[in-house]
Amino acid sequence: MSNSKNIPCCTIKFNDSPGNTHISQILAGYKLLEDKKLLKIQKTVPYASFRADGNYEHNSIVEVEICDKKIAYDMADGYQSIHRKDRFDAQLENLDFYFKRSYDSAFHKQMSNKHKVKLK
């Protein structure tokens, strides 16, 4: 059992727009980790501007900051929302890890940041 002083805190940003049903899987997982006292959800932030701000190619994203790491969970089915691979690759620069639903290794093969992409 962890001492509560050593439990890492995280901030979760997510798009709660209708139709983003897959993000609930990630949110539920973090809640289960919190219930087991493995982390503390310090703050959740509904955020619908991931794409408009240029952070990602679409809005089906859950972004978590924990232990000085930034993790993105891309919950979109497939890659139809990613129109420019070069811009997408540049967006990965700001992340430590990127987990992709419906992962396709061939899509990421030529990217300079392919080491950040993890199978979801």
Number of C-alpha atoms within 10 A of each C-alpha: 6 10 8 11 6 9 14 16 16 21 15 22 20 25 20 18 12 6 9 15 13 16 19 14 11 18 17 11 11 19 16 13 14 17 12 12 15 18 20 19 17 11 10 14 13 12 16 17 14 19 13 11 9 12 16 22 22 20 22 25 27 25 23 23 16 17 10 10 12 17 20 23 21 24 23 20 13 13 15 9 13 13 11 9 14 11 14 17 17 15 15 22 12 13 18 16 20 20 18 20 16 14 18 12 12 7 11 15 11 11 15 13 19 16 13 14 20 14 11 12
